[in-house]
Amino acid sequence: RMFHDDELEESEKFYVGQPRVLLLIYALYNTLVARSEMVCYFVIILNHMISASMITLVLPILIFLWAMLSVPRPSKRFWMTAIVYTEVTIVIKYFFQFGFFPWNKYVDYTKDKPYHPPNIIGIEKKEGYVHYDLVQLLALFFHRSILKCHGLWDEDEKGDSSSNKEDTDDELSLTGGRRDSSASLKSVNLAASVESIHVHFPEQQTAIRRKSSSSVSQLSHRSSFSSHRSKRGSTSTRNSSQKGSSVLSIKQKSRKELLMEKFREQMIKAKAFTIKKTLQVYVPIRQFFYNLIHPDYSAVTDVYVLMFLADTVDFIIIVFGFWAFGKHSAAADITSSLSEDQVPEAFLVMVLIQFGTMVVDRALYLKKTVMGKVIFQVILVFGIHFWMFFILPGVTERKFSQNTVAQLWYFVKCVYFGLSAYQIRCGYPTRVLGNFLTKSYNYVNLFLFQGFRLVPFLTELRAVMDWVWTDTTLSLSSWICVEDIYAHIFILKCWRESEKRYPQPRGQKKKKVVKYGMGGMIIILLICIVWFPLLFMSLIKSVAGITNKPLDVSITITLGGYQPIFTMSAQQSQLKDLNQTGFNAFLGSYRGNTAALQFLEGYGKEDITLADLEGNSNSLWTISPPSREKMIQGLLDFSAEFTVVLSWSIQSLEYKVVPCRLEHTQSPKWFVGYCLPTGIPVDCWIKLELMYPYYIKAPSDSLAKPIKQLLTDCRWENITVSLVKNVSDEGVREWWVLNQLGKRYKTSEESLELFIFSDKVSPPSLGFLAGYGIMGLYASVVLVIGKFVREFFSGISHSIMFEELPNVDRILKLCTDIFLVRETGELELEEDLYAKLIFLYRSPETMIKWTREK
């Protein structure tokens, strides 16, 4: 065999025989070597994300505006700049770690201040101040060694030497012109001005013009120099002939002129030096971007999809982590903020900026303007870095290195900058045909494309933007018509390709796997949709429900609409939970009562709360004398009824129960004795029969009701009331005392017992669905989904003509032809092809001919 080598063959056999782990390590190392510049970029960006200072900001900007834009690879000058800058950074950081600097004495106080000058510059004293810089320097030297091994380190110098040999005449003429101009600047006199300085751009002149201009400039400089000397000589002779009157004044005047002459010469030299240095910086930068915008050759590529994906990820990060971009929104939730009709300012600004950049990027992509993309890249790089590292720390009042969400957003944005630089370096594609998801015809592209079309307003916004920034003769409605036809034909093409890959033989019944797989899933899905509200509302409380214990229980008793005679509330320690023994005893007391046991099945011991209400009213009975007299007159009317109203209210963490009323008509004789002077003594107890609801149900619908199933013969409990008078120097104070008869837990003091049965509530994460209730879910979810399902199953007969197309290749080619002639500028042909497409859809016979199998 030709080119056979035993040693190479043995080496290959030895390599193949190594363990898989070692082979994986070899492959990873080779990948690292092949993309060593990416490793350097990653380490530099990581160092800047952690340090977040001005001293580390320079290299990331140089990466995005110099290194990644260099064709075909970054030059030796860039890598030397990065290495030297990193070394200088390490020395500067080490120098400022000494304790004699004043800001290093209060490190613990200033380390978290974002606008502390040492923190902004990056010279603050901290542990591990130089670790990432050393890793960065190590990565740069590693890449330098790889370039040297492949002979690419000195490639720029070789290219420069060859270009120098080819352009010797140009260089000589240019250097000659520069020497003459510098000599003329040295010999310029008072009559010289800055306007005599000429700047020659080598790329805009030929070698012959450069030589002629240099020779002419030499002659002009020499002639001007000799004329200036002759003028100076004639002036000196004229001055010497006029010596007569005062020699001292002439000497002083000549000295002043000499000083002014020297000053003007120095000013001209300074201006010339400034212009020279400015041109030395400006001309290479201008030439770099000029070559970037007007390349000799370009490997056209299209990475817009990846840039759009990076922007989408950044958009998602902003939505779910918007609190990281605001000051006082660290504990906020975007859903709760929007539910309260409050739009956080930080969230609004970030969303609008991100969305605006996506729209501008799409416009530049459609216009295919590399210059606009370069300008947008420069503005975006400087703007993003200025905002993230100078504005954002002041808004959030914390350093960028302590903001994890902002770091993640910046890293994804750096990926976008890298892709954008690659797009600029390679150039935009000459033709943009269709959607990127329509390049292949398989199930993955089909489902992704349909999901893309389901996103609200995305398809419409893309179609309108494409129409605005694309040269076309079609109107907007015609454009949208073509896009809709193309999308429909692409979906049909995907289904036809799937039928070709998985054909169904004629006369053979469908397999059970297909029937039960697809049909069974649809049946289960439809059943779940129909019974979803019932299942959801029952399971959400029984399985995932949270016990909502009451926080406050209040009772008020009012006589005939007058001032309440009794108000009392139970809170905190007065609200007691039942233990297991008490709960079992409670259930045992209803043994044999079917209605009560059925009610108690839905509650556990954690759902029952015992409210122990104090018998003495917490407020004095402050009825006015006229109201008292009027009430007495009403009580003396034995033919009229007198109403006693007992109301209660229960408040909990998740809801507030609306106060409920229980009206009871009682004989007024017991109160007449109190009102009349010869009546019943004040300290007597009056019995109110069937007045007190012992058990209250507090459901989640904010309406507390008495529980009749737990009462004996469904009758209310009896209570006793008494009036207490206290006569002192301050006057007479009166309040009412209540006591419950037949309490479960006997106490010697006057008190009231109230059992509250709290329903479970849905967890906060599912509260937005549980709040609708069963009927609300049926009306808002089931009926809406049923409408869409009905549209899918009905109306099929009307679309057979456009759905059942055996072969759509010709129509698909016609759509792509419209895109192609539009990109090439054949706008008249675009109109003809569009008219042909419309005629095809208007003519069923032609459609049948076009869609026949080949």
C-alpha positions in Angstrom: 0.0 0.0 0.0 1.2 3.5 -0.8 1.9 5.8 2.2 1.9 2.9 4.6 3.7 3.3 7.9 4.0 0.6 10.5 4.6 3.0 13.3 1.6 5.1 12.5 -0.6 1.9 12.3 0.7 0.7 15.6 0.1 4.1 17.2 -3.5 4.1 15.9 -4.0 0.6 17.3 -2.6 1.7 20.6 -4.9 4.7 20.6 -8.0 2.7 19.8 -7.2 0.2 22.5 -7.2 2.8 25.3 -10.1 2.9 27.8 -13.2 4.9 26.9 -12.6 7.4 29.8 -9.1 8.1 28.5 -10.4 8.5 25.0 -13.0 10.9 26.3 -10.3 13.0 28.0 -8.3 13.0 24.7 -11.4 14.2 22.8 -12.1 17.0 25.4 -8.5 18.1 25.2 -8.5 18.2 21.4 -11.8 20.2 21.6 -10.1 22.6 24.1 -7.1 23.0 21.8 -9.3 23.6 18.7 -11.4 26.3 20.4 -8.8 27.8 22.7 -9.8 31.3 21.8 -13.3 30.6 23.0 -11.8 29.4 26.3 -10.0 32.7 26.6 -13.2 34.7 25.8 -15.1 32.7 28.4 -12.5 33.2 31.1 -12.3 36.9 30.4 -16.1 37.3 30.5 -16.3 35.2 33.7 -13.6 37.3 35.4 -15.5 40.5 34.5 -18.8 39.0 35.8 -17.3 38.2 39.1 -15.1 41.3 39.4 -17.5 43.8 37.8 -15.1 46.7 37.7 -13.7 49.3 35.3 -10.3 47.6 35.3 -11.8 44.4 33.9 -14.3 46.1 31.6 -11.8 46.9 28.8 -11.1 43.3 27.6 -14.8 42.2 27.2 -15.4 45.3 25.0 -12.3 44.6 23.0 -13.5 41.0 22.5 -16.8 42.0 21.1 -15.6 45.0 19.0 -12.1 43.8 17.9 -11.3 40.1 18.4 -14.6 38.6 17.3 -14.8 41.0 14.3 -11.3 40.2 13.0 -11.0 38.2 9.8 -10.0 35.4 9.8 -8.9 35.4 13.4 -7.7 37.9 16.1 -4.3 39.3 15.4 -1.1 38.9 17.4 -1.5 42.6 18.5 -4.8 41.7 20.2 -3.4 38.8 22.1 -0.4 40.7 23.2 -2.6 43.6 24.3 -4.7 41.1 26.4 -1.7 39.5 27.9 0.1 42.8 28.8 -3.2 44.3 30.1 -3.8 41.3 32.3 -0.3 41.5 33.7 -0.6 45.2 34.4 -4.0 44.5 36.1 -2.5 41.9 38.4 0.3 44.3 39.4 -2.1 47.2 40.1 -4.4 45.0 42.2 -1.5 43.7 44.1 -0.1 47.2 44.8 -3.5 48.4 46.1 -3.8 45.6 48.6 -1.5 47.2 51.1 -3.1 48.5 54.3 -1.7 52.0 54.3 -4.3 53.2 51.7 -7.1 55.0 53.5 -10.0 53.1 51.9 -8.5 49.7 53.0 -9.1 50.6 56.7 -12.9 50.3 56.4 -13.2 47.3 54.1 -16.1 45.7 56.0 -18.1 48.9 55.8 -17.5 49.7 52.1 -17.3 46.2 50.5 -21.0 46.1 49.6 -21.3 49.7 48.4 -21.7 49.7 44.6 -20.6 53.3 44.1 -17.5 53.2 46.3 -14.7 54.4 44.0 -12.3 51.5 44.8 -15.1 49.0 44.1 -15.9 50.7 40.8 -12.3 50.8 39.7 -11.6 47.3 41.0 -8.7 48.0 43.4 -10.6 47.2 46.6 -9.0 44.9 49.2 -10.5 41.5 49.3 -9.7 37.8 49.6 -8.7 36.1 46.3 -8.5 39.4 44.5 -6.2 38.0 41.7 -7.4 34.3 41.4 -9.5 34.8 38.2 -6.9 37.2 36.7 -4.3 34.4 37.1 -6.6 31.9 35.4 -7.2 34.4 32.6 -3.5 34.9 32.2 -2.9 31.1 32.1 -5.6 30.7 29.4 -4.0 33.5 27.3 -0.6 31.9 27.5 -2.2 28.5 26.7 -3.7 30.0 23.5 -0.4 31.7 22.7 1.5 28.4 22.9 -1.1 26.7 20.6 -0.7 29.5 18.0 3.0 29.2 18.2 2.8 25.4 17.8 0.8 25.8 14.6 2.9 28.7 13.2 0.1 31.2 13.5 1.6 33.5 16.1 3.9 35.4 13.6 1.5 35.2 10.7 0.6 38.9 10.8 4.3 39.9 10.6 4.8 37.7 7.6 1.7 39.1 5.9 2.9 42.6 6.7 6.4 41.9 5.2 4.9 40.5 2.0 2.6 43.4 1.7 5.5 45.7 2.2 7.5 44.1 -0.6 4.5 44.4 -3.0 3.8 48.0 -2.1 7.4 49.3 -1.9 6.8 52.3 -4.1 3.7 53.3 -2.1 5.5 53.1 1.2 8.5 55.0 -0.1 6.3 57.8 -1.5 4.3 57.9 1.7 7.3 58.0 4.0 8.9 60.7 1.8 5.9 62.8 2.0 5.8 62.4 5.8 9.4 63.3 6.1 9.0 66.4 4.0 5.9 67.4 6.0 7.8 66.9 9.3 10.8 68.9 7.9 8.5 71.6 6.8 6.9 71.7 10.3 10.3 72.1 11.8 11.2 75.0 9.6 7.9 76.8 9.6 7.9 80.5 10.5 5.4 83.1 11.6 3.5 82.9 8.3 2.9 79.1 8.5 -0.5 77.9 9.6 -2.2 74.6 10.3 -4.0 74.7 7.0 -0.7 73.8 5.2 -0.8 70.3 6.8 -2.2 67.7 4.3 -3.4 64.2 5.2 -3.0 61.5 2.6 -5.1 58.3 2.8 -3.1 55.5 1.1 -6.2 53.5 0.1 -7.6 56.4 -2.0 -4.6 57.3 -4.2 -2.4 55.4 -6.6 1.3 55.0 -6.4 1.9 57.5 -9.3 -0.2 60.2 -7.7 1.6 59.6 -4.4 5.0 60.0 -6.0 4.0 63.2 -7.9 2.3 64.7 -4.9 5.3 63.9 -2.7 7.8 65.6 -5.2 5.5 68.6 -5.6 5.1 68.9 -1.9 9.0 68.8 -1.6 9.4 71.6 -4.1 6.7 73.6 -2.5 8.1 73.2 0.9 11.6 74.2 -0.3 10.3 77.2 -2.1 8.3 78.3 0.9 11.3 77.8 3.1 13.6 79.9 0.9 10.9 82.6 0.6 10.5 82.8 4.3 14.3 83.1 4.7 14.4 85.9 2.2 11.6 87.7 3.9 13.3 87.3 7.3 16.5 88.7 5.8 14.9 91.7 4.2 13.1 92.4 7.5 16.4 92.3 9.4 18.1 94.7 7.0 15.2 97.0 7.1 15.3 97.0 10.9 19.1 97.6 11.0 18.8 100.6 8.7 16.2 102.1 11.0 18.5 102.1 14.1 18.8 105.7 15.1 16.4 106.9 17.6 16.3 104.3 20.4 18.2 101.0 20.3 16.7 99.7 23.6 13.1 99.8 22.3 14.1 98.0 19.1 15.9 95.3 21.1 12.8 94.8 23.4 10.5 94.7 20.4 12.6 92.1 18.6 12.8 90.0 21.7 9.0 90.0 22.0 8.6 89.1 18.4 11.1 86.2 18.9 9.2 85.0 21.9 5.9 85.1 20.0 7.4 83.4 17.0 8.8 80.6 19.2 5.4 80.3 20.9 3.6 80.0 17.6 6.0 77.5 16.3 5.5 75.4 19.4 1.8 75.6 19.1 1.9 74.5 15.5 4.2 71.6 16.4 1.8 70.6 19.2 -1.2 70.8 16.8 0.7 68.8 14.2 1.8 66.2 16.8 -1.8 65.9 18.1 -3.2 65.5 14.6 -0.5 62.9 13.8 -1.2 60.8 16.9 -5.0 61.1 16.3 -4.6 59.9 12.7 -2.4 57.0 13.9 -5.3 55.9 16.1 -8.2 56.9 13.8 -6.8 55.6 10.4 -6.3 51.9 11.6 -9.7 51.8 13.2 -11.4 53.4 10.2 -9.5 50.9 7.9 -10.5 48.0 10.2 -14.3 48.8 10.0 -14.0 49.7 6.3 -12.5 46.3 5.5 -15.2 44.7 7.7 -18.1 46.4 5.9 -16.5 46.0 2.4 -14.7 42.6 2.5 -12.9 41.1 -0.4 -14.7 37.8 0.2 -17.3 36.7 2.7 -18.4 33.2 3.9 -22.1 34.0 4.0 -23.9 32.5 7.0 -27.2 32.9 8.8 -27.2 32.8 12.6 -30.2 35.0 13.1 -32.2 32.1 14.6 -29.5 31.6 17.3 -29.5 35.3 18.1 -33.3 35.3 18.3 -33.1 32.4 20.6 -30.6 34.2 22.9 -32.8 37.2 23.0 -35.8 35.0 23.8 -33.9 33.5 26.7 -33.0 37.0 28.0 -36.7 37.9 27.7 -37.7 34.9 29.8 -35.0 35.8 32.4 -36.5 39.3 32.6 -40.0 38.1 33.1 -39.3 35.5 35.8 -36.5 37.4 37.4 -37.6 41.0 37.1 -37.1 41.7 40.8 -33.3 41.6 40.2 -33.6 44.8 38.1 -35.4 46.9 40.7 -34.8 48.5 44.0 -37.6 47.5 46.3 -39.0 44.6 44.3 -36.7 41.8 45.7 -39.6 39.9 47.3 -42.2 40.7 44.7 -43.9 38.4 42.3 -44.8 39.4 38.7 -48.1 37.6 38.8 -49.2 39.2 42.0 -48.1 42.6 40.8 -50.0 42.3 37.5 -53.1 40.9 39.3 -53.1 44.1 41.4 -52.9 46.2 38.1 -49.4 47.4 39.1 -46.6 47.3 36.5 -43.2 47.5 38.1 -41.0 50.2 36.4 -37.9 48.0 36.2 -39.9 45.2 34.6 -41.5 47.6 32.1 -38.2 49.3 31.1 -36.3 46.0 30.7 -39.1 44.4 28.7 -39.4 47.3 26.3 -35.6 47.6 25.8 -35.3 43.8 25.1 -38.3 43.8 22.8 -37.0 46.9 21.0 -33.6 45.4 20.3 -35.3 42.2 18.9 -37.3 44.4 16.5 -34.3 46.4 15.4 -32.3 43.2 14.9 -35.1 41.7 12.7 -35.1 44.9 10.6 -31.3 44.8 10.1 -31.6 41.1 9.1 -34.3 41.8 6.5 -32.4 44.8 5.1 -29.1 42.8 5.1 -27.2 46.0 6.0 -23.8 45.1 7.6 -23.0 48.8 8.3 -26.2 49.1 10.3 -25.4 45.9 12.1 -21.9 47.2 13.0 -23.3 50.5 14.3 -26.0 48.6 16.3 -23.4 46.3 17.7 -21.2 49.2 18.9 -24.1 51.0 20.5 -25.4 47.9 22.1 -22.1 46.8 23.5 -21.3 50.2 25.1 -24.9 50.7 26.2 -25.4 47.3 27.8 -22.0 47.5 29.7 -22.7 51.0 30.8 -26.2 50.1 32.1 -25.3 46.8 33.7 -22.1 47.9 35.5 -22.8 51.6 36.3 -26.6 52.2 36.3 -28.0 48.9 37.5 -25.9 48.8 40.8 -27.3 52.2 41.7 -30.9 51.2 41.0 -30.7 47.9 42.9 -28.3 49.3 45.6 -26.2 46.1 45.4 -23.1 45.2 43.4 -23.4 43.4 40.1 -21.3 40.5 41.5 -24.1 39.9 44.1 -26.9 39.9 41.5 -27.2 36.4 40.2 -30.1 37.1 37.8 -28.3 40.0 36.3 -25.2 37.9 35.8 -27.1 35.2 34.0 -28.8 37.9 31.8 -25.4 39.4 31.0 -23.9 36.0 30.1 -26.7 35.2 27.7 -26.3 38.7 26.2 -22.6 38.0 25.7 -23.5 34.9 23.8 -25.7 37.1 21.6 -22.8 39.6 21.1 -20.6 36.7 20.0 -23.2 35.4 17.5 -23.8 39.0 16.3 -20.1 39.5 15.7 -19.9 36.2 13.8 -22.8 37.4 11.6 -21.0 40.7 10.9 -17.7 39.0 10.1 -19.4 36.5 7.7 -22.0 38.8 6.2 -25.7 38.4 5.9 -27.2 35.8 3.5 -28.2 37.1 0.1 -31.6 35.3 0.2 -34.0 34.9 3.2 -36.5 32.3 2.1 -39.4 31.4 4.4 -39.3 30.5 8.1 -36.3 28.7 9.6 -38.7 26.0 10.9 -39.8 25.1 7.3 -36.4 23.8 6.1 -37.2 20.2 6.8 -40.4 18.2 6.6 -40.7 16.0 9.7 -42.8 15.8 12.9 -40.4 17.9 14.9 -40.5 20.8 12.4 -44.3 20.4 12.1 -45.1 20.6 15.8 -42.6 23.4 16.4 -44.0 25.4 13.5 -47.6 24.9 14.8 -46.5 25.9 18.2 -44.8 29.0 16.7 -48.1 29.9 15.0 -50.1 29.5 18.3 -48.1 32.2 20.1 -50.4 35.2 20.2 -49.5 38.1 17.8 -46.1 36.5 16.9 -47.1 35.4 13.4 -48.9 38.6 12.7 -46.0 40.8 14.0 -43.5 38.8 12.0 -45.5 39.1 8.8 -46.0 42.8 9.1 -42.3 43.4 9.9 -41.2 41.3 6.9 -43.6 43.3 4.7 -42.3 46.7 6.0 -38.6 45.9 5.6 -38.7 43.8 2.4 -38.8 45.2 -1.1 -42.0 43.9 -2.7 -44.9 45.0 -4.9 -47.5 43.1 -2.9 -49.9 44.8 -0.6 -50.1 43.9 3.1 -53.2 41.7 2.6 -51.6 39.9 -0.4 -48.4 39.4 1.6 -50.3 37.8 4.5 -52.3 35.7 2.0 -49.0 34.3 0.6 -47.7 33.6 4.1 -50.9 31.8 5.1 -50.9 29.7 1.9 -47.2 28.8 2.4 -47.8 27.8 6.1 -50.8 25.6 5.1 -48.9 23.9 2.3 -45.9 23.3 4.6 -48.1 21.5 7.1 -49.7 19.4 4.3 -46.2 18.6 3.0 -45.1 17.4 6.5 -48.1 15.1 6.7 -47.6 13.7 3.2 -43.9 13.0 4.0 -45.0 11.2 7.2 -47.4 9.1 5.1 -44.6 8.2 2.8 -42.3 7.2 5.7 -45.0 5.2 7.4 -47.3 3.9 4.7 -50.7 2.2 5.4 -51.4 -0.8 3.1 -54.7 -0.7 1.3 -57.5 -2.9 2.7 -55.7 -3.3 6.1 -57.4 -2.2 9.3 -55.8 0.2 11.7 -53.6 -1.3 14.3 -54.8 -1.4 17.9 -51.7 0.4 19.0 -52.8 3.4 16.8 -56.4 3.2 17.8 -56.0 2.8 21.5 -52.9 5.0 21.6 -54.4 8.0 19.8 -58.1 7.3 20.3 -57.7 6.3 23.9 -55.8 9.5 24.7 -58.5 11.6 23.0 -61.2 9.9 25.0 -59.4 10.3 28.3 -58.7 13.9 27.5 -62.3 14.7 26.6 -63.6 13.0 29.7 -61.1 14.9 31.9 -62.2 18.2 30.3 -65.9 17.5 30.9 -65.4 16.5 34.6 -62.5 18.8 35.3 -64.3 21.3 37.5 -65.7 18.6 39.8 -62.5 16.7 40.0 -60.5 19.8 40.5 -62.6 21.4 43.2 -62.9 18.1 45.1 -59.3 17.1 44.9 -57.8 20.6 45.5 -59.4 20.8 49.0 -59.2 17.2 50.0 -55.7 16.4 48.8 -53.9 19.8 48.5 -56.2 21.8 50.7 -54.8 24.0 53.4 -56.6 24.4 56.8 -57.7 28.0 57.1 -58.0 28.6 60.9 -59.9 31.7 62.1 -57.9 34.6 63.5 -60.7 36.6 65.0 -64.3 35.6 66.2 -66.7 38.4 67.2 -70.2 38.3 68.5 -72.7 41.3 68.9 -76.2 41.3 70.5 -78.5 44.2 69.6 -82.0 45.0 71.1 -84.5 46.3 68.6 -82.0 48.3 66.5 -80.7 50.3 69.5 -77.2 50.5 70.8 -75.7 47.0 71.1 -75.8 45.6 74.6 -73.0 43.1 74.1 -69.9 42.9 72.0 -67.0 40.5 72.5 -64.3 38.9 70.3 -61.9 36.0 70.7 -58.3 36.0 69.4 -55.0 34.1 69.8 -55.1 32.2 73.0 -58.9 32.3 73.2 -59.0 30.2 70.0 -58.2 26.7 70.9 -57.6 23.6 68.8 -59.1 20.2 69.6 -56.7 17.4 70.4 -57.3 13.8 69.4 -59.0 12.9 72.7 -61.3 15.9 72.5 -62.1 15.2 68.9 -62.9 11.5 69.6 -65.2 12.6 72.5 -66.8 15.1 70.2 -67.6 12.4 67.6 -68.7 10.0 70.4 -71.4 12.4 71.5 -73.1 12.1 68.1 -73.1 8.3 67.9 -76.3 7.3 66.3 -77.0 10.7 64.7 -76.6 10.0 61.0 -76.9 13.6 59.8 -74.3 14.8 62.3 -71.8 12.0 61.5 -72.2 12.6 57.7 -71.4 16.3 58.2 -68.4 15.5 60.4 -66.9 13.2 57.8 -65.6 16.1 55.9 -63.7 17.6 58.8 -60.7 16.6 60.9 -59.5 17.7 64.3 -57.4 20.4 62.7 -60.5 22.0 61.1 -62.4 22.5 64.3 -61.6 25.6 66.5 -63.2 26.3 69.9 -63.6 30.0 70.6 -63.8 30.8 74.3 -65.6 34.2 74.5 -65.5 36.2 77.7 -68.9 36.7 79.3 -68.4 40.4 80.2 -68.9 42.8 77.3 -65.8 44.6 76.1 -67.7 47.8 75.8 -69.9 49.9 78.0 -73.6 50.2 77.3 -73.6 53.9 76.3 -77.2 54.5 75.3 -78.4 58.0 75.3 -81.3 59.0 77.7 -83.7 59.8 74.8 -83.0 56.5 73.2 -83.5 54.8 76.6 -86.9 56.5 77.0 -88.0 55.6 73.5 -86.9 52.0 74.1 -88.9 51.8 77.3 -91.9 53.1 75.6 -91.5 50.4 72.9 -91.1 47.7 75.5 -94.3 48.8 77.4 -96.2 48.2 74.2 -97.1 44.5 74.9 -99.0 44.1 71.6 -95.8 44.7 69.6 -92.9 42.3 69.0 -89.4 43.1 70.2 -86.5 41.7 68.2 -83.2 40.5 69.6 -80.4 40.3 66.9 -77.3 38.2 67.4 -74.6 38.7 64.7 -71.2 37.2 64.3 -68.2 37.7 62.1 -65.2 35.4 61.5 -61.9 36.5 60.0 -59.1 34.2 58.8 -55.9 34.5 56.9 -57.3 33.7 53.5 -60.8 35.3 53.7 -63.0 37.6 55.8 -66.4 36.2 56.6 -69.2 38.6 56.1 -71.0 39.3 59.4 -74.2 37.2 59.7 -77.4 37.9 61.6 -79.7 35.8 63.6 -83.0 37.5 64.5 -85.1 36.1 67.3 -88.5 37.4 68.6 -88.5 37.3 72.5 -91.1 38.4 75.0 -90.2 41.9 76.2 -91.4 41.3 79.8 -87.9 40.5 81.1 -86.6 43.8 79.9 -89.5 45.8 81.2 -88.6 44.9 84.7 -85.2 46.3 84.2 -86.5 49.5 82.7 -89.1 50.3 85.4 -87.9 51.6 88.7 -89.8 48.9 90.7 -88.7 46.1 88.5 -86.2 43.3 88.7 -82.9 44.0 90.5 -79.9 44.7 88.4 -77.9 41.6 89.3 -80.6 39.2 88.3 -80.1 36.8 85.4 -82.6 36.8 82.6 -82.9 33.7 80.3 -83.0 34.0 76.6 -84.3 30.8 75.1 -83.3 29.3 71.7 -81.0 32.2 71.0 -77.4 31.1 70.7 -76.0 29.2 67.6 -73.4 26.8 69.2 -71.8 25.6 66.0 -70.8 27.8 63.0 -69.5 26.7 59.6 -67.0 29.0 58.0 -66.7 28.0 54.4 -64.4 29.5 51.8 -67.3 31.4 50.1 -67.3 34.1 52.8 -70.7 33.2 54.3 -70.7 31.7 57.8 -73.8 29.8 58.7 -75.1 27.9 61.8 -74.9 24.1 61.7 -78.3 22.7 62.5 -77.2 19.0 62.1 -75.2 19.2 65.3 -77.9 20.8 67.5 -80.3 18.8 69.6 -83.5 18.6 67.7 -82.2 21.5 65.6 -82.8 23.9 68.4 -80.6 26.8 69.4 -78.9 27.0 72.8 -80.1 29.1 75.7 -78.2 32.0 77.2 -78.6 34.2 80.2 -78.1 38.0 80.4 -77.5 40.4 83.2 -76.8 44.1 83.6 -74.0 45.3 85.8 -73.9 48.8 87.2 -70.8 50.4 88.7 -71.3 53.7 90.6 -68.2 55.7 91.2 -67.0 59.3 91.4 -66.8 59.3 87.6 -70.5 58.4 87.3 -72.6 55.4 86.6 -71.1 52.8 84.2 -73.2 49.9 82.8 -72.3 46.8 80.9 -74.0 43.5 80.1 -72.8 40.0 81.1 -73.8 36.9 79.1 -73.5 33.2 80.1 -74.2 30.1 78.0 -76.3 27.3 79.4 -75.3 23.7 78.5 -71.6 24.2 77.7 -69.5 21.2 76.8 -66.6 22.5 78.9 -68.0 23.6 82.3 -66.5 26.7 83.8 -67.4 28.7 86.9 -67.0 32.1 85.1 -69.5 33.6 82.7 -68.5 32.8 79.2 -69.7 31.7 75.8 -68.4 28.8 73.7 -68.5 28.7 69.9 -67.3 25.8 67.7 -66.1 27.0 64.2 -65.7 24.4 61.4 -63.3 25.8 58.8 -63.4 24.5 55.3 -60.1 23.8 53.6 -58.9 26.3 51.0 -56.9 25.8 47.9 -53.1 26.5 47.9 -52.0 30.0 46.7 -50.5 28.6 43.6 -54.0 27.3 42.4 -56.1 30.0 43.9 -56.6 31.7 40.5 -58.6 28.6 39.3 -60.3 27.7 42.6 -61.6 31.3 42.9 -64.0 30.7 39.9 -65.8 27.9 41.6 -67.4 24.9 39.9 -69.9 26.9 37.8 -67.3 29.5 36.9 -64.9 26.8 35.7 -67.6 25.2 33.6 -68.5 28.5 32.0 -64.9 29.8 31.5 -62.9 26.6 30.8 -65.1 23.7 29.7 -67.4 25.7 27.3 -64.4 27.5 25.7 -62.5 24.3 25.2 -65.6 22.6 23.9 -66.1 25.4 21.3 -62.6 24.8 20.0 -63.0 21.0 19.9 -66.3 21.4 18.1 -64.7 23.6 15.5 -62.1 20.9 15.0 -64.6 18.1 14.5 -67.1 20.1 12.4 -66.8 22.0 9.2 -64.3 19.5 7.7 -66.5 19.0 4.6 -66.0 22.7 3.6 -62.1 22.4 3.6 -61.7 19.0 1.8 -60.8 20.8 -1.4 -57.7 22.5 0.2 -56.9 19.8 2.8 -56.9 16.6 0.9 -54.2 17.4 -1.6 -52.2 14.3 -2.6 -49.1 16.1 -3.8 -48.2 19.7 -2.8 -44.7 19.9 -4.2 -45.7 22.1 -7.2 -47.6 24.6 -5.0 -44.7 24.6 -2.5 -42.3 25.3 -5.3 -44.5 28.2 -6.5 -44.4 29.8 -3.1 -40.6 29.4 -2.8 -40.3 30.9 -6.4 -42.2 34.0 -5.2 -39.8 34.3 -2.3 -36.8 33.8 -4.6 -37.8 36.4 -7.3 -38.6 38.9 -4.5 -35.1 38.5 -3.1 -33.5 38.9 -6.5 -35.4 42.1 -7.2 -37.6 40.7 -10.0 -40.7 42.5 -8.8 -42.8 42.2 -12.0 -42.2 38.4 -11.9 -43.3 38.4 -8.3 -46.7 39.9 -9.3 -47.1 37.3 -12.1 -46.4 34.4 -9.8 -48.7 35.8 -7.1 -51.5 36.1 -9.7 -50.8 32.5 -10.7 -51.1 31.3 -7.1 -54.4 33.2 -6.6 -55.8 31.7 -9.9 -54.7 28.3 -8.7 -56.8 28.6 -5.6 -59.7 30.0 -7.5 -59.8 27.2 -10.0 -60.6 23.7 -8.6 -59.8 22.0 -11.9 -56.4 23.5 -12.1 -55.8 22.6 -8.4 -56.6 19.0 -9.2 -54.2 18.9 -12.1 -51.4 20.6 -10.0 -51.8 18.3 -7.0 -51.8 14.9 -8.8 -49.2 12.3 -8.0 -46.3 12.3 -10.3 
